[in-house]
Amino acid sequence: MLGYLFPGQGTVRVGMGAWLRRRPAARDRLDEVDGLLSRPISPVCARGPLERLVATEHAQVAVTACNLAALAVLAEEGFEPGVVAGHSVGELSALHAAGVLGLADTVRLVELRSRLMAGVGVIGGMHAVMGLPVPEVEELAAEAGTDEEPLVVGLENAPGHVVVSGALPALERLAANASEARKIVPLQVGNAFHSPLMAAAVPGWAEAVRAAPMSPPRVPVVPNVTGEPTTDLDVIREALIAQLTGRVLWTATVTAVDEIAPGVEVGDSKVLAGLSRRAGARCLSMADPATLRRLARERAA
């Protein structure tokens, strides 16, 4: 049994998905996703340019296409998940893997989510704060933010790896004040995701999620905003809505997955495998060519 972990948009890069194109099942799935989109994403993944690929309306779709293609490879090899989770937009890929969403609805919701979030306009950003525990980062964010220029912890990625999200002036104030942090890294994202600044996108997103056809999950799902396994479809649906402005509890999520099954990062990324190891959880990455061979050996043992 495996825990499937699906990466989010922070993992995009020009050339992503190239190894997947060498697998027939993945290539077919990438072509299928391209056909479901208003504009194919594969050319942008392959050739960029980077500034176009990292734009919200492209990044979320690009990472989802690779996630779904990698999932098709695992299915082709005869693997099935025992528990699923996804980082930010990766949660939609996880819901497809669990049987909650069909392929077309997954792609449609991801494309809508990306457009709604891009439509908010660039009013903020995100910084990774390295080397400090969550309570200290929360305190720094509270000191740097104001009612007009909010700043919050948006993602608890791993111990010592916390992402703050909010208004650009507040991010500048935090960077100036966080002398105890080992490093502060501005992220290549289009806005202040998982913060109150995404509130304008919530009504349209909530309407779409509540209207989307969903089936009870075949396996437990660990939503970002709870970090706890559930098979309750109402909890899953409302957590997907809350995630737009809510905090991603990724450390709690990978810990919960690890208690059920060892993880495998399903996509073209090694980011979640690295974060999982920092949290003391087991996780391989499908972007490592040795992973499928290792999983096959372990299954046969």
KEMAR-22004 format. One record per residue (C-alpha): x, y negated, z; residue number from 1. Coordinates in steps of 0.1 Angstrom, whole numbers, plus 5000, padded with zeros to 4 digits. Last residue first. Layout:
<nodes>
NODE    u    v    w pos
NODE    X    Y    Z NUM
...
</nodes>
This chain:
<nodes>
NODE    u    v    w pos
NODE 5092 5092 4980 301
NODE 5073 5086 4947 300
NODE 5058 5053 4959 299
NODE 5092 5041 4972 298
NODE 5108 5050 4939 297
NODE 5081 5032 4919 296
NODE 5084 5001 4942 295
NODE 5122 5000 4937 294
NODE 5119 5003 4899 293
NODE 5093 4975 4899 292
NODE 5115 4953 4921 291
NODE 5148 4957 4903 290
NODE 5141 4932 4876 289
NODE 5137 4904 4902 288
NODE 5109 4881 4891 287
NODE 5085 4906 4906 286
NODE 5097 4894 4940 285
NODE 5100 4915 4971 284
NODE 5085 4906 5005 283
NODE 5089 4918 5041 282
NODE 5081 4892 5068 281
NODE 5105 4875 5093 280
NODE 5093 4840 5085 279
NODE 5125 4831 5067 278
NODE 5121 4864 5047 277
NODE 5086 4853 5037 276
NODE 5098 4819 5025 275
NODE 5124 4836 5003 274
NODE 5099 4861 4988 273
NODE 5075 4832 4983 272
NODE 5100 4813 4962 271
NODE 5111 4841 4940 270
NODE 5089 4832 4910 269
NODE 5074 4846 4879 268
NODE 5043 4860 4894 267
NODE 5032 4886 4920 266
NODE 5054 4882 4951 265
NODE 5054 4916 4967 264
NODE 5045 4920 5004 263
NODE 5049 4949 5028 262
NODE 5015 4960 5042 261
NODE 4990 4952 5070 260
NODE 5011 4934 5096 259
NODE 5030 4918 5067 258
NODE 4999 4902 5054 257
NODE 4991 4885 5087 256
NODE 5027 4873 5090 255
NODE 5026 4860 5054 254
NODE 4994 4840 5062 253
NODE 5007 4826 5095 252
NODE 5038 4812 5079 251
NODE 5016 4800 5050 250
NODE 4992 4779 5070 249
NODE 4983 4756 5041 248
NODE 4968 4725 5057 247
NODE 4934 4713 5045 246
NODE 4925 4687 5017 245
NODE 4919 4711 4988 244
NODE 4920 4742 5011 243
NODE 4886 4734 5026 242
NODE 4869 4745 4994 241
NODE 4888 4778 4992 240
NODE 4881 4783 5029 239
NODE 4844 4778 5023 238
NODE 4843 4806 4997 237
NODE 4865 4830 5016 236
NODE 4844 4825 5048 235
NODE 4812 4831 5029 234
NODE 4827 4862 5012 233
NODE 4836 4878 5045 232
NODE 4864 4903 5038 231
NODE 4888 4885 5061 230
NODE 4925 4884 5070 229
NODE 4936 4854 5091 228
NODE 4959 4826 5081 227
NODE 4929 4802 5084 226
NODE 4935 4774 5059 225
NODE 4955 4795 5034 224
NODE 4929 4823 5031 223
NODE 4941 4859 5039 222
NODE 4920 4882 5017 221
NODE 4912 4918 5028 220
NODE 4906 4944 5001 219
NODE 4877 4951 4976 218
NODE 4865 4915 4981 217
NODE 4827 4909 4980 216
NODE 4818 4895 4946 215
NODE 4818 4859 4934 214
NODE 4798 4840 4908 213
NODE 4808 4804 4909 212
NODE 4782 4779 4921 211
NODE 4797 4773 4955 210
NODE 4831 4769 4940 209
NODE 4819 4744 4914 208
NODE 4800 4723 4938 207
NODE 4828 4723 4963 206
NODE 4853 4712 4936 205
NODE 4831 4683 4924 204
NODE 4826 4671 4959 203
NODE 4863 4676 4970 202
NODE 4882 4657 4943 201
NODE 4878 4623 4960 200
NODE 4891 4638 4993 199
NODE 4925 4645 4979 198
NODE 4941 4616 4999 197
NODE 4930 4634 5030 196
NODE 4960 4658 5025 195
NODE 4965 4693 5010 194
NODE 4980 4677 4979 193
NODE 4995 4642 4980 192
NODE 5002 4638 4942 191
NODE 5018 4649 4911 190
NODE 5044 4673 4924 189
NODE 5082 4675 4921 188
NODE 5089 4676 4958 187
NODE 5109 4650 4977 186
NODE 5135 4668 4999 185
NODE 5142 4659 5035 184
NODE 5172 4676 5050 183
NODE 5185 4688 5084 182
NODE 5159 4667 5101 181
NODE 5170 4649 5133 180
NODE 5172 4615 5115 179
NODE 5135 4616 5106 178
NODE 5129 4578 5109 177
NODE 5139 4566 5074 176
NODE 5123 4596 5057 175
NODE 5091 4592 5077 174
NODE 5089 4555 5066 173
NODE 5094 4564 5030 172
NODE 5067 4591 5032 171
NODE 5043 4565 5048 170
NODE 5050 4541 5019 169
NODE 5042 4569 4994 168
NODE 5008 4579 5009 167
NODE 5004 4615 5020 166
NODE 5018 4650 5023 165
NODE 5043 4665 5047 164
NODE 5059 4699 5039 163
NODE 5074 4720 5067 162
NODE 5104 4744 5063 161
NODE 5120 4751 5096 160
NODE 5100 4782 5102 159
NODE 5082 4789 5069 158
NODE 5058 4771 5046 157
NODE 5037 4752 5070 156
NODE 5020 4730 5044 155
NODE 5003 4697 5044 154
NODE 5016 4681 5075 153
NODE 4999 4647 5075 152
NODE 5005 4611 5063 151
NODE 4978 4585 5059 150
NODE 4984 4551 5044 149
NODE 4952 4531 5052 148
NODE 4946 4548 5086 147
NODE 4983 4547 5092 146
NODE 5012 4572 5088 145
NODE 5048 4571 5099 144
NODE 5042 4578 5136 143
NODE 5017 4605 5129 142
NODE 5040 4621 5103 141
NODE 5069 4621 5128 140
NODE 5048 4637 5155 139
NODE 5035 4664 5131 138
NODE 5071 4670 5121 137
NODE 5081 4676 5157 136
NODE 5051 4699 5163 135
NODE 5060 4719 5131 134
NODE 5095 4728 5140 133
NODE 5124 4709 5124 132
NODE 5152 4721 5101 131
NODE 5139 4711 5067 130
NODE 5112 4685 5059 129
NODE 5098 4690 5024 128
NODE 5083 4658 5010 127
NODE 5050 4653 4993 126
NODE 5034 4625 4972 125
NODE 5008 4598 4971 124
NODE 4983 4578 4951 123
NODE 4988 4593 4917 122
NODE 4952 4593 4903 121
NODE 4923 4614 4917 120
NODE 4918 4627 4882 119
NODE 4949 4650 4886 118
NODE 4931 4668 4914 117
NODE 4899 4672 4895 116
NODE 4917 4683 4864 115
NODE 4938 4709 4881 114
NODE 4908 4722 4900 113
NODE 4888 4725 4868 112
NODE 4915 4745 4851 111
NODE 4919 4767 4881 110
NODE 4881 4773 4883 109
NODE 4878 4782 4846 108
NODE 4908 4806 4847 107
NODE 4894 4824 4877 106
NODE 4859 4824 4862 105
NODE 4872 4840 4830 104
NODE 4892 4866 4849 103
NODE 4864 4877 4873 102
NODE 4865 4864 4908 101
NODE 4862 4883 4941 100
NODE 4878 4915 4928  99
NODE 4908 4913 4952  98
NODE 4932 4905 4924  97
NODE 4909 4877 4912  96
NODE 4908 4862 4947  95
NODE 4946 4864 4949  94
NODE 4949 4844 4916  93
NODE 4926 4818 4931  92
NODE 4948 4817 4962  91
NODE 4977 4808 4940  90
NODE 4963 4773 4938  89
NODE 4977 4768 4974  88
NODE 4999 4799 4981  87
NODE 4980 4831 4974  86
NODE 4969 4860 4996  85
NODE 4961 4896 4991  84
NODE 4957 4929 5011  83
NODE 4959 4965 5002  82
NODE 4968 4958 4966  81
NODE 4968 4983 4937  80
NODE 4997 4998 4918  79
NODE 4993 5020 4887  78
NODE 5022 5007 4866  77
NODE 4996 4990 4843  76
NODE 4980 4974 4873  75
NODE 5014 4960 4884  74
NODE 5019 4946 4849  73
NODE 4985 4931 4848  72
NODE 4992 4913 4881  71
NODE 5023 4898 4865  70
NODE 5002 4884 4837  69
NODE 4977 4870 4862  68
NODE 5004 4853 4882  67
NODE 5020 4839 4850  66
NODE 4988 4824 4838  65
NODE 4981 4810 4873  64
NODE 5015 4793 4874  63
NODE 5008 4776 4841  62
NODE 4973 4765 4850  61
NODE 4984 4748 4882  60
NODE 5013 4732 4864  59
NODE 4994 4718 4834  58
NODE 4968 4696 4850  57
NODE 4991 4688 4879  56
NODE 5020 4675 4857  55
NODE 5050 4697 4863  54
NODE 5048 4711 4827  53
NODE 5046 4677 4811  52
NODE 5076 4663 4829  51
NODE 5095 4695 4822  50
NODE 5091 4693 4785  49
NODE 5082 4721 4783  48
NODE 5093 4748 4758  47
NODE 5081 4781 4771  46
NODE 5056 4771 4797  45
NODE 5042 4743 4775  44
NODE 5038 4768 4746  43
NODE 5021 4793 4769  42
NODE 4995 4768 4782  41
NODE 4969 4771 4754  40
NODE 4944 4742 4754  39
NODE 4907 4744 4765  38
NODE 4917 4776 4783  37
NODE 4901 4810 4778  36
NODE 4922 4819 4748  35
NODE 4954 4810 4765  34
NODE 4944 4833 4794  33
NODE 4938 4862 4769  32
NODE 4972 4855 4753  31
NODE 4989 4856 4787  30
NODE 4970 4888 4795  29
NODE 4981 4905 4763  28
NODE 5017 4895 4769  27
NODE 5014 4909 4805  26
NODE 5001 4943 4794  25
NODE 5026 4945 4765  24
NODE 5056 4936 4788  23
NODE 5083 4915 4771  22
NODE 5062 4884 4774  21
NODE 5065 4888 4812  20
NODE 5102 4882 4810  19
NODE 5096 4848 4794  18
NODE 5069 4838 4819  17
NODE 5086 4806 4830  16
NODE 5109 4790 4804  15
NODE 5105 4755 4817  14
NODE 5099 4756 4855  13
NODE 5069 4760 4878  12
NODE 5073 4772 4914  11
NODE 5056 4742 4931  10
NODE 5024 4752 4914   9
NODE 5016 4781 4936   8
NODE 5028 4816 4941   7
NODE 5007 4848 4945   6
NODE 5013 4872 4974   5
NODE 5001 4908 4969   4
NODE 5004 4930 5000   3
NODE 5012 4965 4991   2
NODE 5000 5000 5000   1
</nodes>
